[in-house]
């Protein structure tokens, strides 16, 4: 396992609860899409829900990136680690 896989981020309890609530809503959206497929719902109606779930995931990703910039990246820059900028650029590209 490489060093990148061993990094951790400690979040405060409020941030964890907010992220957990978001992921629970997204899980509900995904279960709803599965049920729509099981019930032979019209394709376009399913696509609307797929789009909504995708946007929810993107929004959560932006929230996590925002926290990453304000904590982990800030800490690394203050410690003189300019290589963190490459990681941030890679993170931005993942959220496209």
Backbone torsions as a table, in degrees:
resi	resn	phi	psi	omega
1	UNK	NA	132.3	-178.9
2	UNK	-82.4	168.8	-176.2
3	UNK	-61.0	-35.0	-179.3
4	UNK	-58.7	-35.9	-177.0
5	UNK	-74.4	-14.3	-175.9
6	UNK	-97.5	-5.3	-179.3
7	UNK	-68.4	147.6	175.9
8	UNK	-132.0	160.1	175.0
9	UNK	-130.2	125.5	177.9
10	UNK	-92.2	120.5	180.0
11	UNK	-107.6	148.9	176.5
12	UNK	-72.8	163.9	-173.6
13	UNK	-60.4	-39.1	179.5
14	UNK	-64.5	-42.4	178.4
15	UNK	-63.7	-42.4	178.9
16	UNK	-61.7	-44.9	-179.0
17	UNK	-63.0	-40.3	179.6
18	UNK	-64.8	-43.5	178.5
19	UNK	-66.8	-39.5	178.7
20	UNK	-65.1	-38.8	178.0
21	UNK	-64.2	-41.3	178.4
22	UNK	-63.8	-45.1	-178.3
23	UNK	-67.4	-32.9	176.1
24	UNK	-64.2	-39.7	177.1
25	UNK	-65.3	-40.8	179.3
26	UNK	-65.0	-41.3	176.3
27	UNK	-59.2	-39.6	176.8
28	UNK	-62.9	-40.2	177.0
29	UNK	-61.7	-43.5	-178.9
30	UNK	-65.1	-43.1	177.2
31	UNK	-61.7	-38.1	177.1
32	UNK	-62.5	-40.7	177.8
33	UNK	-63.7	-43.5	178.3
34	UNK	-59.2	-44.2	179.8
35	UNK	-64.1	-38.7	177.4
36	UNK	-60.7	-41.9	178.6
37	UNK	-65.0	-45.4	179.0
38	UNK	-59.2	-32.3	-177.6
39	UNK	-93.9	10.6	177.9
40	UNK	56.5	39.1	177.9
41	UNK	-66.5	150.0	-179.3
42	UNK	-53.6	135.4	-174.0
43	UNK	-52.0	-47.0	-176.7
44	UNK	-62.7	-36.0	177.6
45	UNK	-65.4	-38.2	176.9
46	UNK	-66.2	-42.4	-179.4
47	UNK	-61.4	-34.9	176.3
48	UNK	-60.6	-43.6	-179.6
49	UNK	-71.2	-35.6	175.7
50	UNK	-61.6	-43.7	178.6
51	UNK	-62.4	-42.3	179.4
52	UNK	-63.5	-41.7	178.8
53	UNK	-65.6	-41.1	178.5
54	UNK	-62.4	-42.0	178.4
55	UNK	-65.5	-36.8	177.2
56	UNK	-62.6	-43.0	177.9
57	UNK	-64.2	-42.7	178.5
58	UNK	-62.0	-42.0	179.7
59	UNK	-62.7	-42.5	177.4
60	UNK	-64.7	-39.1	176.6
61	UNK	-60.7	-41.6	177.4
62	UNK	-64.5	-37.8	178.1
63	UNK	-63.5	-43.8	178.8
64	UNK	-66.1	-41.5	178.1
65	UNK	-61.9	-40.7	178.4
66	UNK	-59.2	-46.5	177.2
67	UNK	-64.4	-37.7	178.8
68	UNK	-61.7	-44.6	179.8
69	UNK	-63.5	-41.7	-175.5
70	UNK	-77.5	-16.4	-178.2
71	UNK	-119.2	-76.6	-173.8
72	UNK	-59.2	-50.4	-176.7
73	UNK	-66.1	-43.7	178.5
74	UNK	-58.2	-45.8	-179.9
75	UNK	-61.1	-43.9	-179.4
76	UNK	-65.7	-40.7	178.1
77	UNK	-64.6	-42.5	178.8
78	UNK	-64.9	-26.4	177.4
79	UNK	-83.9	-1.1	177.5
80	UNK	90.9	10.2	-179.3
81	UNK	-89.6	89.0	178.7
82	UNK	-73.8	-14.9	178.8
83	UNK	-65.8	-17.8	178.9
84	UNK	-61.5	-24.0	-180.0
85	UNK	-62.8	-37.8	176.9
86	UNK	-62.8	-39.9	177.8
87	UNK	-62.9	-42.6	-180.0
88	UNK	-63.6	-43.3	179.1
89	UNK	-61.4	-40.4	177.2
90	UNK	-64.4	-39.9	178.8
91	UNK	-63.1	-42.5	177.8
92	UNK	-60.3	-42.2	-178.5
93	UNK	-66.6	-29.6	178.7
94	UNK	-68.8	-26.0	-177.2
95	UNK	-90.7	4.6	179.3
96	UNK	-67.3	NA	NA
